[in-house]
């Protein structure tokens, strides 16, 4: 037996009957020869981690636009936190950790520069709209590897596109990532907002803290433990009513106090204006798009190519492109 086959035998013996075993995968859009060492889901983890889109996440906004300080979250650190929470829940429920990891690491590959502010402006400018979870699927299917895509398994692709809205993922592992994403962003956004002086500990409603805890670690622990207990033996990943209601109330608090706070979000309008001008510039003169996007322009239209290019930008790259195109350069005297 190969190492892969030995590992798959362990999956068969150790995983829950409700787990998705790698031998049960619906496969890839383009069939490939199996690896002797890694299962299909393990290969997908590696493909995501080695992708260009994954590396760019370290310079993309989570909530605060280009904050001064080393400890604020980026889209990369958010992704890593989602992965850890997802793997903890998956392991406790005897689900396939490799599948959850591949989905978690790939779920935000399509996120725009400047976080949801960038997503909103591209949704406004792009005919047919724009959503980061759909773009994440497009990244792994179409944009990576010079247009070939990563050719991920069906289960990973399904988990990526279902991680935010719409019907739940077809696998419990994908549903785990969806809940882990919510657990991670609500709690680390609280920590960043506290660090930035946007809110103070006393602002968090007492009735929420009595259920979930008073610290970052306590809240994560309570939410993870509850998800494990509520989902044991179930055909869906769920929360207990009491904890689910507290988490929903915490999310409402964050929208009121942080996500729409003018102090935290005051610069978003400038970022959106910048992306709008970049979009219009490349739409008027698509010959200026990089070579990788010219094929998309021909096959799928100029707006699609421009949208893909801008969505893939990091925050600093978008700022630099804007400066190069719209800010006059100083005169150099030789």
LUMPA-707232 format. One record per residue (C-alpha): residue number from 1; y, x, z. Coordinates in nm, 3 decimals, always signed. Last residue first. Layout:
! residues N
seq: NUM, v: Y, u: X, w: Z
...
//
This chain:
! residues 334
seq: 334, v: +6.628, u: +1.960, w: -1.359
seq: 333, v: +6.808, u: +1.650, w: -1.230
seq: 332, v: +6.573, u: +1.364, w: -1.147
seq: 331, v: +6.716, u: +1.015, w: -1.164
seq: 330, v: +6.567, u: +0.781, w: -0.906
seq: 329, v: +6.312, u: +0.525, w: -1.017
seq: 328, v: +6.404, u: +0.162, w: -1.058
seq: 327, v: +6.168, u: -0.081, w: -0.877
seq: 326, v: +5.987, u: -0.335, w: -1.099
seq: 325, v: +5.684, u: -0.179, w: -1.267
seq: 324, v: +5.615, u: +0.131, w: -1.061
seq: 323, v: +5.715, u: -0.036, w: -0.736
seq: 322, v: +5.494, u: -0.337, w: -0.807
seq: 321, v: +5.199, u: -0.112, w: -0.891
seq: 320, v: +5.253, u: +0.076, w: -0.567
seq: 319, v: +5.267, u: -0.244, w: -0.359
seq: 318, v: +4.949, u: -0.376, w: -0.522
seq: 317, v: +4.775, u: -0.043, w: -0.454
seq: 316, v: +4.886, u: -0.052, w: -0.090
seq: 315, v: +4.739, u: -0.402, w: -0.033
seq: 314, v: +4.414, u: -0.337, w: -0.218
seq: 313, v: +4.370, u: -0.475, w: -0.567
seq: 312, v: +4.056, u: -0.664, w: -0.668
seq: 311, v: +4.226, u: -1.002, w: -0.680
seq: 310, v: +4.493, u: -0.854, w: -0.908
seq: 309, v: +4.247, u: -0.732, w: -1.169
seq: 308, v: +4.025, u: -1.041, w: -1.160
seq: 307, v: +4.328, u: -1.269, w: -1.193
seq: 306, v: +4.464, u: -1.073, w: -1.488
seq: 305, v: +4.129, u: -1.085, w: -1.667
seq: 304, v: +4.087, u: -1.458, w: -1.605
seq: 303, v: +4.444, u: -1.529, w: -1.716
seq: 302, v: +4.394, u: -1.330, w: -2.038
seq: 301, v: +4.084, u: -1.514, w: -2.157
seq: 300, v: +3.711, u: -1.512, w: -2.097
seq: 299, v: +3.552, u: -1.293, w: -2.365
seq: 298, v: +3.853, u: -1.100, w: -2.496
seq: 297, v: +4.032, u: -1.067, w: -2.164
seq: 296, v: +3.705, u: -0.989, w: -1.987
seq: 295, v: +3.647, u: -0.705, w: -2.234
seq: 294, v: +3.999, u: -0.579, w: -2.169
seq: 293, v: +3.943, u: -0.574, w: -1.793
seq: 292, v: +3.760, u: -0.242, w: -1.768
seq: 291, v: +4.019, u: -0.082, w: -1.999
seq: 290, v: +4.299, u: -0.125, w: -1.744
seq: 289, v: +4.550, u: -0.406, w: -1.812
seq: 288, v: +4.866, u: -0.297, w: -1.991
seq: 287, v: +4.754, u: -0.465, w: -2.315
seq: 286, v: +4.783, u: -0.789, w: -2.119
seq: 285, v: +5.161, u: -0.794, w: -2.164
seq: 284, v: +5.290, u: -1.141, w: -2.076
seq: 283, v: +4.993, u: -1.219, w: -1.848
seq: 282, v: +5.018, u: -0.871, w: -1.701
seq: 281, v: +5.381, u: -0.922, w: -1.600
seq: 280, v: +5.327, u: -1.280, w: -1.483
seq: 279, v: +5.048, u: -1.176, w: -1.246
seq: 278, v: +5.249, u: -0.882, w: -1.113
seq: 277, v: +5.548, u: -1.108, w: -1.051
seq: 276, v: +5.334, u: -1.361, w: -0.867
seq: 275, v: +5.172, u: -1.085, w: -0.662
seq: 274, v: +5.515, u: -0.965, w: -0.547
seq: 273, v: +5.636, u: -1.315, w: -0.470
seq: 272, v: +5.320, u: -1.371, w: -0.263
seq: 271, v: +5.377, u: -1.053, w: -0.064
seq: 270, v: +5.738, u: -1.151, w: +0.000
seq: 269, v: +5.631, u: -1.496, w: +0.119
seq: 268, v: +5.373, u: -1.337, w: +0.348
seq: 267, v: +5.633, u: -1.132, w: +0.535
seq: 266, v: +5.706, u: -1.388, w: +0.805
seq: 265, v: +5.340, u: -1.457, w: +0.882
seq: 264, v: +5.299, u: -1.302, w: +1.226
seq: 263, v: +5.650, u: -1.385, w: +1.347
seq: 262, v: +5.658, u: -1.711, w: +1.153
seq: 261, v: +5.340, u: -1.835, w: +1.330
seq: 260, v: +5.127, u: -2.039, w: +1.090
seq: 259, v: +4.801, u: -1.848, w: +1.145
seq: 258, v: +4.896, u: -1.756, w: +1.500
seq: 257, v: +4.988, u: -2.042, w: +1.734
seq: 256, v: +4.906, u: -2.362, w: +1.548
seq: 255, v: +4.622, u: -2.226, w: +1.341
seq: 254, v: +4.485, u: -2.034, w: +1.639
seq: 253, v: +4.494, u: -2.338, w: +1.866
seq: 252, v: +4.308, u: -2.545, w: +1.606
seq: 251, v: +4.040, u: -2.272, w: +1.588
seq: 250, v: +4.010, u: -2.274, w: +1.967
seq: 249, v: +3.966, u: -2.653, w: +1.962
seq: 248, v: +3.689, u: -2.618, w: +1.703
seq: 247, v: +3.523, u: -2.351, w: +1.920
seq: 246, v: +3.543, u: -2.577, w: +2.226
seq: 245, v: +3.393, u: -2.867, w: +2.030
seq: 244, v: +3.106, u: -2.651, w: +1.908
seq: 243, v: +3.046, u: -2.525, w: +2.261
seq: 242, v: +3.010, u: -2.874, w: +2.407
seq: 241, v: +2.823, u: -3.021, w: +2.110
seq: 240, v: +2.565, u: -2.740, w: +2.107
seq: 239, v: +2.587, u: -2.524, w: +1.798
seq: 238, v: +2.392, u: -2.520, w: +1.474
seq: 237, v: +2.188, u: -2.320, w: +1.228
seq: 236, v: +1.960, u: -2.555, w: +1.039
seq: 235, v: +1.588, u: -2.620, w: +1.021
seq: 234, v: +1.564, u: -2.605, w: +1.399
seq: 233, v: +1.305, u: -2.416, w: +1.603
seq: 232, v: +1.571, u: -2.245, w: +1.812
seq: 231, v: +1.912, u: -2.334, w: +1.665
seq: 230, v: +2.084, u: -2.459, w: +1.982
seq: 229, v: +1.968, u: -2.162, w: +2.191
seq: 228, v: +2.060, u: -1.898, w: +1.935
seq: 227, v: +2.395, u: -2.057, w: +1.849
seq: 226, v: +2.475, u: -2.091, w: +2.219
seq: 225, v: +2.398, u: -1.727, w: +2.290
seq: 224, v: +2.620, u: -1.617, w: +2.002
seq: 223, v: +2.911, u: -1.839, w: +2.107
seq: 222, v: +2.894, u: -1.739, w: +2.473
seq: 221, v: +2.863, u: -1.367, w: +2.396
seq: 220, v: +3.153, u: -1.371, w: +2.152
seq: 219, v: +3.369, u: -1.558, w: +2.402
seq: 218, v: +3.279, u: -1.328, w: +2.692
seq: 217, v: +3.347, u: -1.018, w: +2.487
seq: 216, v: +3.692, u: -1.132, w: +2.384
seq: 215, v: +3.780, u: -1.232, w: +2.738
seq: 214, v: +3.835, u: -1.557, w: +2.930
seq: 213, v: +3.511, u: -1.739, w: +2.864
seq: 212, v: +3.379, u: -1.993, w: +2.615
seq: 211, v: +3.364, u: -2.314, w: +2.821
seq: 210, v: +3.628, u: -2.254, w: +3.088
seq: 209, v: +3.833, u: -2.065, w: +2.831
seq: 208, v: +3.859, u: -2.374, w: +2.613
seq: 207, v: +3.973, u: -2.598, w: +2.899
seq: 206, v: +4.228, u: -2.334, w: +2.999
seq: 205, v: +4.408, u: -2.347, w: +2.666
seq: 204, v: +4.485, u: -1.996, w: +2.538
seq: 203, v: +4.856, u: -1.936, w: +2.606
seq: 202, v: +4.791, u: -1.757, w: +2.938
seq: 201, v: +4.632, u: -1.470, w: +2.750
seq: 200, v: +4.953, u: -1.408, w: +2.553
seq: 199, v: +5.032, u: -1.487, w: +2.191
seq: 198, v: +5.213, u: -1.308, w: +1.909
seq: 197, v: +5.248, u: -0.993, w: +2.118
seq: 196, v: +5.078, u: -0.780, w: +1.854
seq: 195, v: +4.786, u: -0.683, w: +2.077
seq: 194, v: +4.737, u: -1.047, w: +2.173
seq: 193, v: +4.742, u: -1.150, w: +1.807
seq: 192, v: +4.490, u: -0.877, w: +1.726
seq: 191, v: +4.256, u: -0.995, w: +2.002
seq: 190, v: +4.290, u: -1.358, w: +1.898
seq: 189, v: +4.223, u: -1.261, w: +1.536
seq: 188, v: +3.911, u: -1.082, w: +1.658
seq: 187, v: +3.789, u: -1.403, w: +1.816
seq: 186, v: +3.857, u: -1.650, w: +1.538
seq: 185, v: +3.743, u: -1.407, w: +1.270
seq: 184, v: +3.409, u: -1.315, w: +1.424
seq: 183, v: +3.282, u: -1.656, w: +1.534
seq: 182, v: +3.378, u: -1.811, w: +1.202
seq: 181, v: +3.204, u: -1.539, w: +0.998
seq: 180, v: +2.901, u: -1.555, w: +1.229
seq: 179, v: +2.869, u: -1.928, w: +1.158
seq: 178, v: +2.858, u: -1.873, w: +0.782
seq: 177, v: +2.639, u: -1.566, w: +0.822
seq: 176, v: +2.378, u: -1.765, w: +1.016
seq: 175, v: +2.378, u: -2.029, w: +0.743
seq: 174, v: +2.288, u: -1.761, w: +0.490
seq: 173, v: +1.997, u: -1.648, w: +0.707
seq: 172, v: +1.889, u: -2.009, w: +0.748
seq: 171, v: +1.844, u: -2.019, w: +0.373
seq: 170, v: +1.981, u: -2.272, w: +0.122
seq: 169, v: +2.337, u: -2.199, w: +0.229
seq: 168, v: +2.537, u: -2.490, w: +0.360
seq: 167, v: +2.712, u: -2.730, w: +0.123
seq: 166, v: +3.081, u: -2.675, w: +0.058
seq: 165, v: +3.302, u: -2.424, w: +0.232
seq: 164, v: +3.298, u: -2.073, w: +0.377
seq: 163, v: +2.973, u: -1.877, w: +0.340
seq: 162, v: +2.826, u: -2.079, w: +0.054
seq: 161, v: +2.914, u: -1.838, w: -0.229
seq: 160, v: +2.780, u: -1.537, w: -0.041
seq: 159, v: +2.465, u: -1.707, w: +0.088
seq: 158, v: +2.369, u: -1.824, w: -0.260
seq: 157, v: +2.418, u: -1.476, w: -0.404
seq: 156, v: +2.202, u: -1.328, w: -0.131
seq: 155, v: +1.927, u: -1.585, w: -0.187
seq: 154, v: +1.932, u: -1.545, w: -0.566
seq: 153, v: +1.874, u: -1.172, w: -0.548
seq: 152, v: +2.150, u: -0.936, w: -0.653
seq: 151, v: +2.209, u: -0.821, w: -1.010
seq: 150, v: +2.489, u: -0.583, w: -0.906
seq: 149, v: +2.720, u: -0.675, w: -1.192
seq: 148, v: +2.701, u: -0.538, w: -1.545
seq: 147, v: +3.076, u: -0.539, w: -1.601
seq: 146, v: +3.142, u: -0.172, w: -1.534
seq: 145, v: +2.913, u: -0.158, w: -1.234
seq: 144, v: +3.084, u: -0.443, w: -1.048
seq: 143, v: +3.278, u: -0.722, w: -1.216
seq: 142, v: +3.024, u: -0.979, w: -1.328
seq: 141, v: +2.766, u: -1.100, w: -1.078
seq: 140, v: +2.864, u: -0.911, w: -0.761
seq: 139, v: +3.237, u: -0.959, w: -0.813
seq: 138, v: +3.195, u: -1.313, w: -0.944
seq: 137, v: +3.012, u: -1.411, w: -0.625
seq: 136, v: +3.298, u: -1.274, w: -0.419
seq: 135, v: +3.540, u: -1.459, w: -0.648
seq: 134, v: +3.373, u: -1.787, w: -0.559
seq: 133, v: +3.412, u: -1.704, w: -0.190
seq: 132, v: +3.774, u: -1.598, w: -0.247
seq: 131, v: +3.877, u: -1.927, w: -0.403
seq: 130, v: +4.094, u: -1.957, w: -0.714
seq: 129, v: +4.224, u: -2.250, w: -0.916
seq: 128, v: +4.133, u: -2.399, w: -1.252
seq: 127, v: +4.419, u: -2.220, w: -1.426
seq: 126, v: +4.509, u: -1.926, w: -1.198
seq: 125, v: +4.866, u: -1.926, w: -1.067
seq: 124, v: +4.839, u: -2.157, w: -0.765
seq: 123, v: +4.498, u: -2.038, w: -0.653
seq: 122, v: +4.623, u: -1.685, w: -0.706
seq: 121, v: +4.912, u: -1.760, w: -0.469
seq: 120, v: +4.685, u: -1.909, w: -0.204
seq: 119, v: +4.436, u: -1.622, w: -0.213
seq: 118, v: +4.713, u: -1.367, w: -0.173
seq: 117, v: +4.839, u: -1.544, w: +0.138
seq: 116, v: +4.477, u: -1.571, w: +0.252
seq: 115, v: +4.456, u: -1.197, w: +0.292
seq: 114, v: +4.730, u: -0.970, w: +0.164
seq: 113, v: +4.519, u: -0.830, w: -0.122
seq: 112, v: +4.256, u: -1.074, w: -0.242
seq: 111, v: +3.906, u: -1.138, w: -0.114
seq: 110, v: +3.626, u: -1.114, w: -0.366
seq: 109, v: +3.407, u: -0.876, w: -0.166
seq: 108, v: +3.430, u: -1.112, w: +0.133
seq: 107, v: +3.066, u: -1.226, w: +0.168
seq: 106, v: +2.900, u: -0.904, w: +0.055
seq: 105, v: +2.835, u: -0.733, w: +0.388
seq: 104, v: +2.735, u: -1.060, w: +0.553
seq: 103, v: +2.506, u: -1.166, w: +0.269
seq: 102, v: +2.321, u: -0.833, w: +0.260
seq: 101, v: +2.297, u: -0.828, w: +0.639
seq: 100, v: +2.158, u: -1.180, w: +0.663
seq: 99, v: +1.891, u: -1.092, w: +0.406
seq: 98, v: +1.800, u: -0.771, w: +0.586
seq: 97, v: +1.785, u: -0.950, w: +0.920
seq: 96, v: +1.520, u: -1.196, w: +0.800
seq: 95, v: +1.487, u: -1.456, w: +1.075
seq: 94, v: +1.309, u: -1.415, w: +1.406
seq: 93, v: +1.565, u: -1.640, w: +1.581
seq: 92, v: +1.685, u: -1.359, w: +1.809
seq: 91, v: +1.691, u: -1.118, w: +1.513
seq: 90, v: +1.899, u: -1.354, w: +1.300
seq: 89, v: +2.150, u: -1.414, w: +1.580
seq: 88, v: +2.201, u: -1.043, w: +1.643
seq: 87, v: +2.206, u: -0.966, w: +1.270
seq: 86, v: +2.477, u: -1.225, w: +1.208
seq: 85, v: +2.695, u: -1.098, w: +1.492
seq: 84, v: +2.668, u: -0.740, w: +1.367
seq: 83, v: +2.735, u: -0.835, w: +1.006
seq: 82, v: +3.037, u: -1.046, w: +1.092
seq: 81, v: +3.179, u: -0.749, w: +1.284
seq: 80, v: +3.125, u: -0.520, w: +0.985
seq: 79, v: +3.297, u: -0.766, w: +0.752
seq: 78, v: +3.596, u: -0.798, w: +0.983
seq: 77, v: +3.619, u: -0.418, w: +0.996
seq: 76, v: +3.635, u: -0.409, w: +0.618
seq: 75, v: +3.885, u: -0.696, w: +0.580
seq: 74, v: +4.111, u: -0.502, w: +0.813
seq: 73, v: +4.140, u: -0.546, w: +1.186
seq: 72, v: +4.420, u: -0.399, w: +1.392
seq: 71, v: +4.341, u: -0.089, w: +1.594
seq: 70, v: +4.519, u: +0.191, w: +1.411
seq: 69, v: +4.874, u: +0.069, w: +1.445
seq: 68, v: +5.157, u: -0.047, w: +1.222
seq: 67, v: +5.033, u: -0.364, w: +1.057
seq: 66, v: +4.989, u: -0.378, w: +0.678
seq: 65, v: +5.002, u: -0.758, w: +0.664
seq: 64, v: +4.844, u: -0.914, w: +0.974
seq: 63, v: +4.551, u: -1.149, w: +0.912
seq: 62, v: +4.265, u: -0.954, w: +0.750
seq: 61, v: +4.460, u: -0.747, w: +0.500
seq: 60, v: +4.284, u: -0.525, w: +0.250
seq: 59, v: +4.273, u: -0.145, w: +0.266
seq: 58, v: +3.927, u: -0.106, w: +0.420
seq: 57, v: +3.793, u: -0.373, w: +0.185
seq: 56, v: +3.831, u: -0.138, w: -0.111
seq: 55, v: +3.507, u: +0.040, w: -0.028
seq: 54, v: +3.313, u: -0.286, w: -0.062
seq: 53, v: +3.463, u: -0.359, w: -0.404
seq: 52, v: +3.362, u: -0.015, w: -0.528
seq: 51, v: +2.996, u: -0.087, w: -0.454
seq: 50, v: +2.774, u: +0.144, w: -0.249
seq: 49, v: +2.754, u: -0.094, w: +0.048
seq: 48, v: +2.677, u: -0.393, w: -0.175
seq: 47, v: +2.400, u: -0.219, w: -0.366
seq: 46, v: +2.250, u: -0.084, w: -0.045
seq: 45, v: +2.228, u: -0.426, w: +0.117
seq: 44, v: +2.080, u: -0.565, w: -0.205
seq: 43, v: +1.807, u: -0.301, w: -0.199
seq: 42, v: +1.715, u: -0.409, w: +0.152
seq: 41, v: +1.695, u: -0.769, w: +0.027
seq: 40, v: +1.457, u: -0.672, w: -0.255
seq: 39, v: +1.232, u: -0.478, w: -0.015
seq: 38, v: +1.272, u: -0.102, w: -0.002
seq: 37, v: +1.029, u: +0.188, w: -0.043
seq: 36, v: +0.823, u: +0.137, w: -0.360
seq: 35, v: +1.111, u: -0.041, w: -0.536
seq: 34, v: +1.013, u: -0.339, w: -0.752
seq: 33, v: +1.067, u: -0.328, w: -1.129
seq: 32, v: +1.359, u: -0.545, w: -1.230
seq: 31, v: +1.405, u: -0.898, w: -1.363
seq: 30, v: +1.759, u: -0.984, w: -1.474
seq: 29, v: +1.885, u: -1.299, w: -1.299
seq: 28, v: +1.712, u: -1.172, w: -0.986
seq: 27, v: +1.431, u: -1.311, w: -0.777
seq: 26, v: +1.358, u: -1.649, w: -0.624
seq: 25, v: +1.275, u: -1.457, w: -0.309
seq: 24, v: +0.953, u: -1.551, w: -0.131
seq: 23, v: +0.823, u: -1.193, w: -0.103
seq: 22, v: +1.147, u: -1.105, w: +0.077
seq: 21, v: +1.060, u: -1.353, w: +0.349
seq: 20, v: +1.305, u: -1.632, w: +0.418
seq: 19, v: +1.266, u: -1.740, w: +0.780
seq: 18, v: +1.154, u: -2.088, w: +0.887
seq: 17, v: +0.796, u: -1.976, w: +0.961
seq: 16, v: +0.959, u: -1.724, w: +1.195
seq: 15, v: +0.918, u: -1.356, w: +1.112
seq: 14, v: +0.659, u: -1.125, w: +1.266
seq: 13, v: +0.340, u: -1.143, w: +1.059
seq: 12, v: +0.477, u: -1.206, w: +0.712
seq: 11, v: +0.767, u: -0.970, w: +0.768
seq: 10, v: +0.522, u: -0.702, w: +0.886
seq: 9, v: +0.327, u: -0.744, w: +0.562
seq: 8, v: +0.655, u: -0.707, w: +0.375
seq: 7, v: +0.710, u: -0.376, w: +0.551
seq: 6, v: +0.371, u: -0.248, w: +0.441
seq: 5, v: +0.437, u: -0.368, w: +0.086
seq: 4, v: +0.767, u: -0.182, w: +0.077
seq: 3, v: +0.608, u: +0.134, w: +0.211
seq: 2, v: +0.354, u: +0.114, w: -0.070
seq: 1, v: +0.000, u: +0.000, w: +0.000
//
